[in-house]
Amino acid sequence: MNRERIFGFRVNDDDRRILAALAERLQRTESDALRWLIRNAARELAIEITRKQPRAPQPNAVAA
């Protein structure tokens, strides 16, 4: 899977330690552990993941 975008966020020391411990337990990098968590949470919440669907054409605005 090609990862082209970077997403950053702020964490406190406790959250960072939790993420590091989770990544170690999963035997993944911290980035990969986050991706794993996101996908598993989405699956648990029955959130459908769609990939690169084309946008529906927008009608032209017409002045009345």
NUVO-609038 format. One record per atom (N, C-alpha, C): residue number from 0; residue in one letter; atom name; x, y, z. Coordinates in steps of 0.2 Angstrom, whole numbers, plus 5000, padded with zeros to 4 digits. Layout:
+------+------+------+------+-------+------+
! resi ! resn ! name ! east ! north !   up !
+------+------+------+------+-------+------+
!  NUM !    A !   CA !    X !     Y !    Z !
...
+------+------+------+------+-------+------+
END
This chain:
+------+------+------+------+-------+------+
! resi ! resn ! name ! east ! north !   up !
+------+------+------+------+-------+------+
!    0 !    M !    N ! 5004 !  4994 ! 5000 !
!    0 !    M !   CA ! 5000 !  5000 ! 5000 !
!    0 !    M !    C ! 5004 !  5006 ! 5000 !
!    1 !    N !    N ! 5003 !  5011 ! 4995 !
!    1 !    N !   CA ! 5007 !  5017 ! 4995 !
!    1 !    N !    C ! 5005 !  5022 ! 5000 !
!    2 !    R !    N ! 5009 !  5024 ! 5004 !
!    2 !    R !   CA ! 5007 !  5029 ! 5009 !
!    2 !    R !    C ! 5010 !  5036 ! 5007 !
!    3 !    E !    N ! 5006 !  5040 ! 5004 !
!    3 !    E !   CA ! 5008 !  5047 ! 5001 !
!    3 !    E !    C ! 5007 !  5053 ! 5006 !
!    4 !    R !    N ! 5003 !  5052 ! 5010 !
!    4 !    R !   CA ! 5001 !  5058 ! 5015 !
!    4 !    R !    C ! 5004 !  5057 ! 5022 !
!    5 !    I !    N ! 5006 !  5063 ! 5025 !
!    5 !    I !   CA ! 5008 !  5063 ! 5032 !
!    5 !    I !    C ! 5003 !  5066 ! 5036 !
!    6 !    F !    N ! 5001 !  5063 ! 5041 !
!    6 !    F !   CA ! 4996 !  5066 ! 5046 !
!    6 !    F !    C ! 5000 !  5066 ! 5053 !
!    7 !    G !    N ! 5000 !  5072 ! 5056 !
!    7 !    G !   CA ! 5003 !  5073 ! 5062 !
!    7 !    G !    C ! 4998 !  5075 ! 5068 !
!    8 !    F !    N ! 4999 !  5073 ! 5074 !
!    8 !    F !   CA ! 4995 !  5075 ! 5079 !
!    8 !    F !    C ! 4999 !  5076 ! 5086 !
!    9 !    R !    N ! 4996 !  5079 ! 5090 !
!    9 !    R !   CA ! 5000 !  5080 ! 5097 !
!    9 !    R !    C ! 4997 !  5075 ! 5102 !
!   10 !    V !    N ! 5002 !  5073 ! 5106 !
!   10 !    V !   CA ! 5000 !  5068 ! 5111 !
!   10 !    V !    C ! 5004 !  5071 ! 5118 !
!   11 !    N !    N ! 5002 !  5068 ! 5123 !
!   11 !    N !   CA ! 5005 !  5070 ! 5129 !
!   11 !    N !    C ! 5010 !  5064 ! 5131 !
!   12 !    D !    N ! 5014 !  5064 ! 5136 !
!   12 !    D !   CA ! 5019 !  5059 ! 5137 !
!   12 !    D !    C ! 5015 !  5052 ! 5139 !
!   13 !    D !    N ! 5010 !  5052 ! 5142 !
!   13 !    D !   CA ! 5006 !  5046 ! 5144 !
!   13 !    D !    C ! 5004 !  5043 ! 5137 !
!   14 !    D !    N ! 5001 !  5047 ! 5133 !
!   14 !    D !   CA ! 4998 !  5044 ! 5127 !
!   14 !    D !    C ! 5004 !  5041 ! 5122 !
!   15 !    R !    N ! 5009 !  5044 ! 5122 !
!   15 !    R !   CA ! 5015 !  5042 ! 5118 !
!   15 !    R !    C ! 5018 !  5036 ! 5121 !
!   16 !    R !    N ! 5018 !  5035 ! 5128 !
!   16 !    R !   CA ! 5021 !  5029 ! 5131 !
!   16 !    R !    C ! 5016 !  5023 ! 5129 !
!   17 !    I !    N ! 5009 !  5025 ! 5130 !
!   17 !    I !   CA ! 5004 !  5019 ! 5128 !
!   17 !    I !    C ! 5005 !  5017 ! 5121 !
!   18 !    L !    N ! 5006 !  5022 ! 5116 !
!   18 !    L !   CA ! 5007 !  5020 ! 5109 !
!   18 !    L !    C ! 5013 !  5016 ! 5108 !
!   19 !    A !    N ! 5018 !  5018 ! 5111 !
!   19 !    A !   CA ! 5024 !  5014 ! 5111 !
!   19 !    A !    C ! 5024 !  5007 ! 5113 !
!   20 !    A !    N ! 5020 !  5006 ! 5119 !
!   20 !    A !   CA ! 5019 !  5000 ! 5122 !
!   20 !    A !    C ! 5015 !  4995 ! 5118 !
!   21 !    L !    N ! 5009 !  4998 ! 5115 !
!   21 !    L !   CA ! 5005 !  4995 ! 5110 !
!   21 !    L !    C ! 5009 !  4993 ! 5104 !
!   22 !    A !    N ! 5013 !  4997 ! 5101 !
!   22 !    A !   CA ! 5016 !  4995 ! 5095 !
!   22 !    A !    C ! 5021 !  4989 ! 5097 !
!   23 !    E !    N ! 5024 !  4990 ! 5102 !
!   23 !    E !   CA ! 5029 !  4984 ! 5104 !
!   23 !    E !    C ! 5025 !  4978 ! 5105 !
!   24 !    R !    N ! 5019 !  4978 ! 5108 !
!   24 !    R !   CA ! 5015 !  4972 ! 5109 !
!   24 !    R !    C ! 5013 !  4969 ! 5103 !
!   25 !    L !    N ! 5011 !  4973 ! 5098 !
!   25 !    L !   CA ! 5009 !  4971 ! 5091 !
!   25 !    L !    C ! 5014 !  4970 ! 5087 !
!   26 !    Q !    N ! 5021 !  4971 ! 5089 !
!   26 !    Q !   CA ! 5027 !  4970 ! 5085 !
!   26 !    Q !    C ! 5026 !  4974 ! 5078 !
!   27 !    R !    N ! 5024 !  4980 ! 5079 !
!   27 !    R !   CA ! 5023 !  4985 ! 5073 !
!   27 !    R !    C ! 5027 !  4991 ! 5075 !
!   28 !    T !    N ! 5027 !  4996 ! 5070 !
!   28 !    T !   CA ! 5030 !  5002 ! 5071 !
!   28 !    T !    C ! 5024 !  5006 ! 5074 !
!   29 !    E !    N ! 5025 !  5012 ! 5077 !
!   29 !    E !   CA ! 5020 !  5016 ! 5080 !
!   29 !    E !    C ! 5015 !  5018 ! 5075 !
!   30 !    S !    N ! 5018 !  5020 ! 5069 !
!   30 !    S !   CA ! 5013 !  5022 ! 5063 !
!   30 !    S !    C ! 5009 !  5016 ! 5061 !
!   31 !    D !    N ! 5012 !  5010 ! 5061 !
!   31 !    D !   CA ! 5008 !  5005 ! 5059 !
!   31 !    D !    C ! 5003 !  5003 ! 5064 !
!   32 !    A !    N ! 5004 !  5003 ! 5070 !
!   32 !    A !   CA ! 5000 !  5002 ! 5076 !
!   32 !    A !    C ! 4994 !  5007 ! 5075 !
!   33 !    L !    N ! 4995 !  5013 ! 5074 !
!   33 !    L !   CA ! 4989 !  5018 ! 5073 !
!   33 !    L !    C ! 4985 !  5016 ! 5067 !
!   34 !    R !    N ! 4988 !  5014 ! 5062 !
!   34 !    R !   CA ! 4984 !  5012 ! 5056 !
!   34 !    R !    C ! 4980 !  5006 ! 5058 !
!   35 !    W !    N ! 4983 !  5001 ! 5062 !
!   35 !    W !   CA ! 4979 !  4995 ! 5064 !
!   35 !    W !    C ! 4973 !  4997 ! 5068 !
!   36 !    L !    N ! 4975 !  5001 ! 5073 !
!   36 !    L !   CA ! 4969 !  5003 ! 5078 !
!   36 !    L !    C ! 4964 !  5006 ! 5074 !
!   37 !    I !    N ! 4965 !  5011 ! 5069 !
!   37 !    I !   CA ! 4960 !  5014 ! 5066 !
!   37 !    I !    C ! 4956 !  5010 ! 5062 !
!   38 !    R !    N ! 4959 !  5005 ! 5058 !
!   38 !    R !   CA ! 4955 !  5000 ! 5054 !
!   38 !    R !    C ! 4951 !  4995 ! 5058 !
!   39 !    N !    N ! 4954 !  4993 ! 5064 !
!   39 !    N !   CA ! 4950 !  4989 ! 5068 !
!   39 !    N !    C ! 4944 !  4992 ! 5072 !
!   40 !    A !    N ! 4945 !  4999 ! 5074 !
!   40 !    A !   CA ! 4940 !  5003 ! 5077 !
!   40 !    A !    C ! 4934 !  5004 ! 5072 !
!   41 !    A !    N ! 4936 !  5005 ! 5065 !
!   41 !    A !   CA ! 4931 !  5006 ! 5060 !
!   41 !    A !    C ! 4927 !  5000 ! 5059 !
!   42 !    R !    N ! 4930 !  4994 ! 5059 !
!   42 !    R !   CA ! 4927 !  4988 ! 5058 !
!   42 !    R !    C ! 4922 !  4986 ! 5064 !
!   43 !    E !    N ! 4924 !  4988 ! 5070 !
!   43 !    E !   CA ! 4920 !  4987 ! 5076 !
!   43 !    E !    C ! 4914 !  4991 ! 5076 !
!   44 !    L !    N ! 4915 !  4997 ! 5073 !
!   44 !    L !   CA ! 4909 !  5002 ! 5073 !
!   44 !    L !    C ! 4905 !  5001 ! 5066 !
!   45 !    A !    N ! 4907 !  4997 ! 5062 !
!   45 !    A !   CA ! 4904 !  4995 ! 5056 !
!   45 !    A !    C ! 4904 !  5001 ! 5052 !
!   46 !    I !    N ! 4910 !  5005 ! 5051 !
!   46 !    I !   CA ! 4911 !  5010 ! 5047 !
!   46 !    I !    C ! 4914 !  5008 ! 5041 !
!   47 !    E !    N ! 4910 !  5009 ! 5035 !
!   47 !    E !   CA ! 4913 !  5006 ! 5029 !
!   47 !    E !    C ! 4918 !  5011 ! 5026 !
!   48 !    I !    N ! 4924 !  5008 ! 5024 !
!   48 !    I !   CA ! 4929 !  5011 ! 5021 !
!   48 !    I !    C ! 4929 !  5011 ! 5014 !
!   49 !    T !    N ! 4928 !  5017 ! 5011 !
!   49 !    T !   CA ! 4928 !  5017 ! 5003 !
!   49 !    T !    C ! 4935 !  5020 ! 5001 !
!   50 !    R !    N ! 4936 !  5018 ! 4995 !
!   50 !    R !   CA ! 4943 !  5020 ! 4992 !
!   50 !    R !    C ! 4942 !  5023 ! 4986 !
!   51 !    K !    N ! 4945 !  5029 ! 4986 !
!   51 !    K !   CA ! 4945 !  5034 ! 4980 !
!   51 !    K !    C ! 4939 !  5033 ! 4975 !
!   52 !    Q !    N ! 4933 !  5034 ! 4978 !
!   52 !    Q !   CA ! 4927 !  5035 ! 4974 !
!   52 !    Q !    C ! 4927 !  5041 ! 4970 !
!   53 !    P !    N ! 4925 !  5041 ! 4964 !
!   53 !    P !   CA ! 4925 !  5047 ! 4960 !
!   53 !    P !    C ! 4919 !  5052 ! 4963 !
!   54 !    R !    N ! 4920 !  5058 ! 4963 !
!   54 !    R !   CA ! 4915 !  5063 ! 4965 !
!   54 !    R !    C ! 4910 !  5063 ! 4960 !
!   55 !    A !    N ! 4904 !  5064 ! 4963 !
!   55 !    A !   CA ! 4898 !  5065 ! 4958 !
!   55 !    A !    C ! 4898 !  5071 ! 4955 !
!   56 !    P !    N ! 4896 !  5072 ! 4949 !
!   56 !    P !   CA ! 4896 !  5078 ! 4945 !
!   56 !    P !    C ! 4892 !  5083 ! 4949 !
!   57 !    Q !    N ! 4894 !  5089 ! 4949 !
!   57 !    Q !   CA ! 4890 !  5095 ! 4952 !
!   57 !    Q !    C ! 4887 !  5098 ! 4947 !
!   58 !    P !    N ! 4880 !  5100 ! 4948 !
!   58 !    P !   CA ! 4877 !  5103 ! 4943 !
!   58 !    P !    C ! 4879 !  5111 ! 4943 !
!   59 !    N !    N ! 4879 !  5114 ! 4937 !
!   59 !    N !   CA ! 4881 !  5121 ! 4937 !
!   59 !    N !    C ! 4875 !  5125 ! 4940 !
!   60 !    A !    N ! 4878 !  5130 ! 4944 !
!   60 !    A !   CA ! 4873 !  5134 ! 4947 !
!   60 !    A !    C ! 4870 !  5139 ! 4941 !
!   61 !    V !    N ! 4864 !  5140 ! 4941 !
!   61 !    V !   CA ! 4860 !  5144 ! 4936 !
!   61 !    V !    C ! 4857 !  5149 ! 4940 !
!   62 !    A !    N ! 4858 !  5155 ! 4938 !
!   62 !    A !   CA ! 4855 !  5161 ! 4941 !
!   62 !    A !    C ! 4848 !  5161 ! 4939 !
!   63 !    A !    N ! 4843 !  5163 ! 4943 !
!   63 !    A !   CA ! 4836 !  5163 ! 4941 !
!   63 !    A !    C ! 4834 !  5170 ! 4939 !
+------+------+------+------+-------+------+
END
